[in-house]
């Protein structure tokens, strides 16, 4: 008579982790669809029912992940703050002159503006939010402005950036970068990386204190031949 096979017990934590992972994936799917529709049709013209329809779920099922459309918008804005640490954190902690760090930040921000979540951060109106989450979003946006300003100030101190008003210069940089969200198309002539590189050079060309080693030297201009 053969010995009875041992009873295999399944850990109760594994199914829970699987369920949580599946829930996170579904929540992310809601955010991806919502940001796409908000950018295409506008926040006010996108009801929750349309988001649910595009996801092929019922509207009540959507409430399992978000209690309201405003909560979705708040989550989308929060992703912009998370991108700050991912994109700007390593630059701030790294080495380099103020000009070099400013250019790196411009590249990071420009790249973000070519993504749906980055476009949302620039284009959607935070006034749709209640007072507390709106204040949170505006604090996040000020972090970007302050980061640009800080590197401009450091560049003036280390000689890599000419003397200027750091606050106004930072506003000019941020304004130009936010504009990418209005015109960028993934199928456009230039890839996102090329746009980021061009903006990094062009937005700092007037700030660089001396000859720019990052820009290839052009051919010297020849004097025009006079007639007569």
N, C-alpha and C positions, 0 to 999 in steps of 0.2 A: 504494500500500500504506500503510495507516494505521499510525501509530506505536503500539507496544504500550502498553497502559495501565499506569501505574505501580502497583507492588504496594503496597497499603496495609498498614502494620504497626500492630498494636494495642499500646498501651502495656501492659506486663506488670503495672503497678501498679494499673490500674483494676479488673481482676477481683479482685485481692486486697482492695482497699478495699470492693468490693461484698460479698465474702464475709464480711469482718469486720463490716460493717454488718448483714448478715443474721444473723450469729451473735449480735451484741449484741441485736438485736430479739428473737430467739428466747430468749435468756437472760432478757431483761426479761419475756417472756411467761411463762416458768417462775416467776419471782418473783411476778408478779401473781396467777397461779393459786395458788401455794403460800400466799401471805399470805391469800387469800380462804378457802382451806380450813382453814388454821390457826386463823383467827378463828371460822369456823363450827363446826368439829368438834374443835378442840384440836390441839396439836402432836403429842401421843402417838397420837392416833386418826387421824392422817393419814399413811398410808404413802406412800412414793415412787411405788408402783404406781398409787395413786389419782390423784396429780398427773399422772402420765404419761397415764393413761386420760382424764382430763378435757381434756388437751391433744391427745388423739388421736395420741399417739406411743407408742413402746415404752419400757419401763423402761430398756433398754440405751441408747436414744437420749438419755434424760435425763442419763445419766452423761457425755455430751459437754459438758455445761454445768456440772454440779455433781457432786462426787464422793460426797456424802452429804447426808442431810437436815439434819444439823447445819451443813454448809457453807451451805445455803440460809438457815437461820435466822441465821447470822452475817452473811450479805449483807443480809438484811432489817434487822437492827439497824444495820448500817453506813449504810444509807440515812437512818436517823434522825439520824446525825451530820452527814450531808451537808445535811439540812434545816436544821440549826442555822445553818450559814454562810449559807444562802440566806435564812432568815427573820430571824435575829438579827444577822448581820453588818452589814447596812446600818443597822440601828437603833443598834447600838453606835457606829458610825462617824459617825452623824448628830448633829444638834443637838437640843436640847430639855431640859426639866427632867427630874429623876429620875422624877417621876410620869408625865410624858408618855411617856418611853421605856419605863417599866414597862408602861403600858397598851398601847403598840405591841407589846411582846414578848408580852403576854398574848393579844392578837389573833392574832399569828402562831402562837403555840403552840396556841391553841384551834382555829385553822383546820387545823393539822396533825393534831390529834386527830380530825378528821372524815374523814380519809383512811385508806385501808386500811393504808398503810405507817406512818402516825402511830399508829394503833391498835395495830399490832404492837409498836411501840417501848414503848408503855405497858402492854400486856396480856400479852405473851408473857414467859415466865420465862427470864431470862438464865442461870439455874443449869443449863440444859440444855447449855450450852456448856462447852468445855474451859477450863482456867484462864486461858490467855493471851487468847483472844477474849472471855471473860467480863470480864476486867479492862479490856479495850478498851471494851466496852459500858458498863461502869460509869463509866469516865472520861468518856464522852460524856454520860451522864445527869447527872453532876456539873457539866458545863459549863452545863446549863440552870439548875440550882439556883443556881450561882454567879452567872450572869447576872442572875437575878431579884434575888438578894441585893445585888449591886453597885448596881443601879439604886435599890433601896430605900435603901441607904446614901447614895447621891448625893442622893436626894430629901430625906433628913433634913438633909443638909448644906446644900442650896440652899433649904430651907424649904418645898418643895412636899409633903413627906410628914412627918407628925407623928413625934415621937420614939417609937421602938419597938425591938423586938429583930429586926434584919434577918433573922437566920437563921430564926427561927420564922415570921416573916411570909412569907419565901420558901417555906418548907415548906408553909405553908397554901395559898399561891397554886398551887404545883406540884401539890399533892394534889388540889385542886379541878379543875384543868385535866385531870389524868390521868383523872379520873372521867368526863369526856366520852366517852372511848373505850368505856366500859361501856354507855352508854345511847343514844348518838347513832344515829339512823336517817336515811338520806338522804331517805326519804319522810315524815319527821316534819313537824310543824306549822311549825317555824322553819327557815329556810335556814341554812347554815353561817355565812354572814357576819353574820346577826343574832345568832346564838349568841355569836360571837366578840366583837361589840360589847357585848352585855349582860354577858358575863363581865368584859370590860375595865373596865366601870363598877362592877359589883357587887363585884368582888374588891378594888377599890381605894377603895371608898367609905369604909371605916373607916380607911384610911391617909392620905387626903387631909388636909392640914394646915389648909385653909381652904375657904371656899365653893367648890364644884366648878363651874367654868364649862362643863364638858362635859355636865352634867346639866341639862335644862330645869327652870326654877323651877316648882313646883307652885302651885296656888291656895292662898292662906292659909286655915288652918283657922278656922272660925267657932265661937264658943262655943255649947255645947249649951243650948237653952232649958230653963230650970228649970220644973218643974211646981209648982203649989201657989198 
